[in-house]
Amino acid sequence: MRVIHYVHSFGGYSGATKQAISLSIELDKMGCKQIFISESVGRERKKNESNECIFLNGTILGIIKFIYQLIIFRPDLVHFHGASFKYLLFSSIFSKVYWKTTLNGDDDFDSLIHNSTGLKSIIKRKLLSLIDLNNSLTFQNYIINSKYLAKEKIVTIPNGVFFSDNINYEKEKVILVIATIIPRKRVLESISFYKKNFENKGYKLYIIGPYNDSFLDGYNSDYARVCLSYKSGNIIFTGKLESCQVQAYLQKASHLILFSLQEGMPNVVLEALSFGVIPIVTSMGGVSEEMLSPPLVGIIIEDKDLHNVFELPESNLLTFNNCRNHIYKNFSIEKIAIRTYEAYSKVVLRDES
């Protein structure tokens, strides 16, 4: 099977792109021939593992380059990791379209249509009907998207992460926040929660993520400055780290805090669970309930209770195994790739049956 993966930005801090790359590695083992196409500007071509990435430039020339790739690569299917109406029409002419919804409130079908008015809204609704199969990602998106697309054209396949056996179960007194330092991620609330519930017990907080990049979506220099004012011997800002460096912190961390206002299905929570780290999260619009199984796996705190003091469970072998088993059964990238390949096959073979 030949697949084009479309991502908005390749090589940045995008969780959707990282998920697409992980998926492609597993699909490659199943014999899928794949390339990536990205909107990123200023770069022509880059290798990622065994896959190739073609970079567009966001103009009419980019559309021509996209059509050219459809013609010469001859994909069976174009997998959109996020919305792009600009390329949807052409993809539907040359191949099947598999469209992944990545973030409730941003690219669910309600948001895509109602963010425009008049003729644009009508055109978007019509273009969405060209999708052969939508991965709603979460049940909350499924409810929304099924108002616009027949239910047999929607699947709900979650994100997945790699599951390693080489994991340290003896955790240290280390709390992590892994997020870009922007208001949507509510890093200030995370710091406050740490100070109320962990600092006096000897835990250190490591905040991993970029904080001085004006190109970040939602970047606010004043907000970043206030967050950084809490820097101390116990609260350490590492900046952006490579994946292997983040995993080194996950090896020793006991808890992860993520209080985002809005998330699709945050890879960082899934990855933390795979390392036996206990996630402490807010509902994030309901996605946390789909990812976790409190009190055995993870802790979900209501927004109104964020300023309270809690008796939180310490990491031990039981909580470690609960987190790891939950990922293995429900979110391992190998199983997610199998489900995705089956969905691809259903779409590609539909007209042949």
C-alpha positions as CSV (number, residue, x, y, z in Angstrom):
1,M,0.0,0.0,0.0
2,R,1.2,3.5,-0.9
3,V,0.5,6.3,1.6
4,I,1.1,10.0,1.7
5,H,1.1,11.5,5.2
6,Y,0.2,15.2,5.2
7,V,1.3,17.2,8.3
8,H,1.1,20.9,8.9
9,S,4.7,21.2,10.3
10,F,7.4,18.7,10.1
11,G,10.3,18.8,12.6
12,G,8.7,21.2,15.1
13,Y,7.1,20.7,18.4
14,S,3.9,19.3,17.0
15,G,2.4,16.3,18.8
16,A,0.4,15.4,15.7
17,T,3.5,15.2,13.6
18,K,5.4,13.1,16.2
19,Q,2.4,10.7,16.3
20,A,2.4,10.5,12.5
21,I,6.1,9.6,12.5
22,S,5.7,6.9,15.1
23,L,2.8,5.5,13.1
24,S,4.8,5.5,9.9
25,I,7.6,3.5,11.4
26,E,5.2,0.7,12.3
27,L,3.4,0.9,9.0
28,D,6.7,0.6,7.2
29,K,7.1,-2.8,8.9
30,M,3.8,-3.8,7.3
31,G,5.1,-3.0,3.8
32,C,3.6,0.4,3.4
33,K,5.5,2.7,1.0
34,Q,5.2,6.2,2.5
35,I,6.2,9.8,2.1
36,F,5.5,12.9,4.2
37,I,4.3,16.2,2.8
38,S,4.5,19.3,5.0
39,E,3.6,23.0,4.7
40,S,6.9,23.9,6.3
41,V,8.6,26.8,4.5
42,G,12.2,27.1,3.4
43,R,13.3,23.5,3.2
44,E,13.0,21.2,0.3
45,R,13.6,17.6,1.3
46,K,14.6,15.7,4.4
47,K,14.8,12.0,5.3
48,N,13.0,10.7,8.3
49,E,13.8,7.1,9.1
50,S,13.0,5.3,5.9
51,N,10.4,7.9,4.8
52,E,10.8,10.9,2.7
53,C,9.4,14.4,3.3
54,I,8.5,16.9,0.6
55,F,8.2,20.5,1.8
56,L,5.7,22.9,0.3
57,N,5.8,26.7,0.5
58,G,2.1,27.6,1.2
59,T,1.5,29.3,-2.2
60,I,0.1,28.2,-5.5
61,L,3.5,26.6,-6.2
62,G,3.0,24.5,-3.2
63,I,-0.3,23.2,-4.6
64,I,1.4,22.4,-7.9
65,K,4.1,20.5,-6.0
66,F,1.4,18.6,-4.1
67,I,-0.5,17.6,-7.3
68,Y,2.9,16.5,-8.8
69,Q,3.5,14.2,-5.9
70,L,0.0,12.7,-6.3
71,I,0.8,12.0,-9.9
72,I,4.3,10.5,-9.6
73,F,3.9,8.7,-6.2
74,R,0.4,7.4,-7.0
75,P,-0.8,6.9,-3.4
76,D,-3.6,4.5,-2.6
77,L,-4.5,6.9,0.3
78,V,-3.6,10.3,1.6
79,H,-3.6,10.4,5.4
80,F,-4.3,14.0,6.7
81,H,-2.9,14.4,10.2
82,G,-5.0,17.5,10.9
83,A,-7.3,19.6,8.6
84,S,-6.2,21.0,5.2
85,F,-9.0,21.9,2.9
86,K,-6.5,23.3,0.4
87,Y,-5.3,19.8,-0.5
88,L,-8.4,17.8,0.2
89,L,-10.1,18.2,-3.2
90,F,-7.0,17.2,-5.1
91,S,-6.4,14.2,-2.9
92,S,-9.9,13.0,-3.4
93,I,-9.4,13.1,-7.2
94,F,-6.2,11.0,-7.2
95,S,-6.7,8.7,-4.2
96,K,-8.7,7.8,-1.1
97,V,-8.7,10.2,1.8
98,Y,-8.1,9.3,5.5
99,W,-8.6,12.4,7.6
100,K,-7.6,12.5,11.3
101,T,-9.2,14.9,13.7
102,T,-6.5,16.0,16.1
103,L,-8.0,18.6,18.6
104,N,-11.5,19.2,19.8
105,G,-12.4,22.8,19.6
106,D,-9.9,23.3,16.7
107,D,-10.4,20.8,13.9
108,D,-13.5,18.8,14.9
109,F,-16.1,19.3,12.2
110,D,-18.2,21.8,14.2
111,S,-15.2,24.0,14.7
112,L,-14.0,23.7,11.0
113,I,-17.4,24.7,9.7
114,H,-18.5,27.3,12.2
115,N,-15.1,29.1,12.1
116,S,-16.1,30.3,8.7
117,T,-19.3,32.0,7.6
118,G,-21.4,32.2,4.4
119,L,-20.0,30.6,1.3
120,K,-16.8,29.5,2.9
121,S,-18.8,27.5,5.5
122,I,-20.9,25.9,2.7
123,I,-17.8,25.0,0.7
124,K,-16.1,23.4,3.8
125,R,-19.1,21.3,4.5
126,K,-19.1,20.1,0.9
127,L,-15.4,19.3,1.0
128,L,-15.8,17.3,4.2
129,S,-18.1,15.0,2.3
130,L,-15.2,13.9,0.1
131,I,-13.5,12.2,3.1
132,D,-13.5,8.4,2.7
133,L,-12.8,7.7,6.3
134,N,-12.4,10.0,9.3
135,N,-10.5,9.0,12.4
136,S,-12.2,11.0,15.1
137,L,-9.5,10.2,17.6
138,T,-11.8,10.5,20.6
139,F,-15.4,9.7,21.3
140,Q,-16.2,13.4,21.9
141,N,-15.1,14.2,18.4
142,Y,-17.1,11.2,17.0
143,I,-20.3,12.6,18.4
144,I,-19.6,15.9,16.6
145,N,-18.3,14.6,13.3
146,S,-21.1,12.1,12.9
147,K,-23.5,15.0,12.4
148,Y,-21.7,15.7,9.1
149,L,-20.4,12.4,7.9
150,A,-22.1,9.0,7.8
151,K,-21.2,6.9,10.9
152,E,-19.8,4.1,8.7
153,K,-17.2,6.6,7.5
154,I,-15.9,7.3,11.0
155,V,-13.6,5.3,13.2
156,T,-12.2,6.2,16.6
157,I,-8.5,5.1,16.8
158,P,-6.5,6.7,19.6
159,N,-2.9,7.8,19.6
160,G,-0.2,5.3,20.5
161,V,3.3,5.1,21.9
162,F,6.2,2.7,21.8
163,F,6.3,0.2,24.6
164,S,9.8,-0.5,25.9
165,D,10.8,-3.3,28.3
166,N,13.9,-1.4,29.5
167,I,12.2,0.7,32.1
168,N,13.3,1.7,35.6
169,Y,10.6,1.1,38.2
170,E,12.5,2.6,41.1
171,K,11.3,6.2,40.8
172,E,12.9,9.4,42.3
173,K,11.2,12.4,43.8
174,V,10.8,14.1,40.5
175,I,7.7,15.8,39.1
176,L,7.5,16.7,35.4
177,V,5.7,19.3,33.3
178,I,6.3,18.6,29.6
179,A,4.7,21.4,27.6
180,T,5.4,24.5,25.7
181,I,5.3,27.5,28.1
182,I,2.1,29.1,26.8
183,P,-1.2,30.1,28.5
184,R,-3.2,27.1,27.1
185,K,-0.9,24.7,28.8
186,R,-1.6,26.4,32.2
187,V,2.0,26.0,33.4
188,L,1.4,28.6,36.2
189,E,-1.4,26.4,37.6
190,S,1.0,23.4,37.4
191,I,3.7,25.2,39.4
192,S,1.2,26.3,42.0
193,F,-0.1,22.7,42.3
194,Y,3.5,21.4,42.7
195,K,4.3,24.0,45.4
196,K,1.1,23.0,47.4
197,N,1.4,19.3,47.1
198,F,5.0,18.2,46.4
199,E,7.6,20.8,47.2
200,N,7.4,20.4,51.0
201,K,7.8,16.6,50.6
202,G,11.2,16.9,48.9
203,Y,10.2,16.6,45.3
204,K,11.8,18.6,42.5
205,L,9.9,20.0,39.5
206,Y,11.3,19.9,36.0
207,I,9.5,21.9,33.3
208,I,10.5,20.6,29.9
209,G,9.6,22.6,26.8
210,P,10.4,25.8,24.8
211,Y,9.7,29.1,26.5
212,N,11.5,31.7,24.3
213,D,10.3,30.9,20.7
214,S,8.1,33.6,19.3
215,F,7.0,31.3,16.5
216,L,5.2,29.0,19.0
217,D,1.4,28.9,18.5
218,G,0.0,30.8,21.4
219,Y,3.3,32.2,22.6
220,N,3.1,35.1,25.0
221,S,6.4,36.6,26.2
222,D,4.8,38.1,29.4
223,Y,3.4,34.8,30.4
224,A,6.7,33.0,29.8
225,R,8.4,35.7,31.9
226,V,6.0,35.1,34.8
227,C,6.5,31.4,34.6
228,L,10.3,31.8,34.6
229,S,10.2,34.0,37.7
230,Y,9.5,30.8,39.7
231,K,12.9,29.3,38.7
232,S,14.6,28.0,41.8
233,G,16.7,25.1,43.1
234,N,13.5,23.0,43.2
235,I,11.9,24.3,40.0
236,I,14.1,23.8,36.9
237,F,13.3,25.0,33.4
238,T,15.2,22.8,30.9
239,G,13.9,24.3,27.7
240,K,13.2,22.1,24.7
241,L,14.9,18.7,24.8
242,E,15.4,15.9,22.3
243,S,13.2,12.9,22.7
244,C,15.9,10.7,24.2
245,Q,16.6,13.4,26.8
246,V,12.9,13.6,27.7
247,Q,12.8,9.8,28.1
248,A,15.7,10.0,30.5
249,Y,13.6,12.2,32.8
250,L,10.6,9.9,32.4
251,Q,12.7,7.0,33.5
252,K,13.2,8.6,37.0
253,A,10.0,10.7,37.4
254,S,7.2,9.6,39.7
255,H,4.4,12.0,38.5
256,L,3.5,14.1,35.4
257,I,1.3,17.2,35.7
258,L,-0.7,18.4,32.7
259,F,-3.4,21.0,33.2
260,S,-4.0,22.1,29.6
261,L,-7.2,23.8,28.8
262,Q,-7.5,21.8,25.6
263,E,-5.8,18.8,24.1
264,G,-6.5,16.3,21.3
265,M,-5.0,13.2,22.9
266,P,-1.7,14.3,24.5
267,N,1.2,12.0,23.6
268,V,3.0,13.1,26.7
269,V,0.4,11.5,29.0
270,L,0.6,8.2,27.0
271,E,4.4,8.2,27.0
272,A,4.5,9.0,30.7
273,L,2.2,6.0,31.4
274,S,4.5,3.8,29.3
275,F,7.3,4.7,31.7
276,G,5.2,4.0,34.8
277,V,4.8,7.7,35.6
278,I,1.5,8.7,37.3
279,P,-0.3,11.4,35.3
280,I,-2.1,14.2,37.2
281,V,-4.4,15.9,34.8
282,T,-7.5,18.0,34.4
283,S,-10.4,16.8,32.3
284,M,-9.2,18.7,29.2
285,G,-12.7,18.6,27.7
286,G,-13.3,14.9,28.4
287,V,-10.2,13.4,26.7
288,S,-8.6,12.5,30.1
289,E,-11.5,10.2,30.8
290,E,-10.9,8.4,27.5
291,M,-7.2,8.0,28.3
292,L,-7.1,7.1,32.0
293,S,-8.8,4.8,34.4
294,P,-8.8,6.5,37.9
295,P,-8.0,5.7,40.6
296,L,-6.0,2.7,39.3
297,V,-4.5,4.6,36.4
298,G,-3.9,8.3,36.7
299,I,-5.6,11.1,38.6
300,I,-8.1,13.6,37.2
301,I,-8.7,16.8,39.1
302,E,-11.6,19.2,38.5
303,D,-10.6,22.7,37.5
304,K,-12.3,24.1,40.6
305,D,-10.1,22.0,42.8
306,L,-6.7,22.9,41.4
307,H,-5.9,25.2,44.3
308,N,-6.7,22.5,47.0
309,V,-4.2,20.3,48.8
310,F,-4.4,16.6,48.1
311,E,-3.2,13.3,49.5
312,L,-1.6,12.0,46.3
313,P,-0.5,8.4,45.9
314,E,3.3,7.8,45.8
315,S,4.8,5.8,43.0
316,N,5.2,2.1,43.9
317,L,5.4,-1.2,42.0
318,L,1.6,-1.5,41.9
319,T,1.0,1.9,40.4
320,F,4.0,1.4,38.0
321,N,2.5,-1.8,36.7
322,N,-1.0,-0.4,36.4
323,C,0.2,2.4,34.2
324,R,2.4,0.2,32.0
325,N,-0.3,-2.5,31.6
326,H,-2.9,0.2,30.6
327,I,-0.7,1.4,27.8
328,Y,0.2,-2.1,26.6
329,K,-3.5,-3.1,26.4
330,N,-4.9,0.1,24.9
331,F,-2.3,2.4,23.4
332,S,0.8,0.6,22.2
333,I,1.8,2.0,18.8
334,E,2.1,-1.5,17.3
335,K,-1.6,-2.2,18.1
336,I,-2.7,1.3,16.9
337,A,-0.8,0.8,13.6
338,I,-2.5,-2.6,13.0
339,R,-5.9,-0.9,13.6
340,T,-4.9,1.9,11.2
341,Y,-3.7,-0.5,8.5
342,E,-7.0,-2.4,8.8
343,A,-8.9,1.0,8.4
344,Y,-6.7,1.9,5.4
345,S,-7.4,-1.5,3.8
346,K,-11.2,-1.2,4.3
347,V,-11.2,2.2,2.5
348,V,-8.8,1.2,-0.4
349,L,-10.6,-2.1,-1.1
350,R,-14.1,-0.7,-0.6
351,D,-14.7,-0.1,-4.4
352,E,-13.2,-3.4,-5.3
353,S,-15.6,-5.5,-3.3
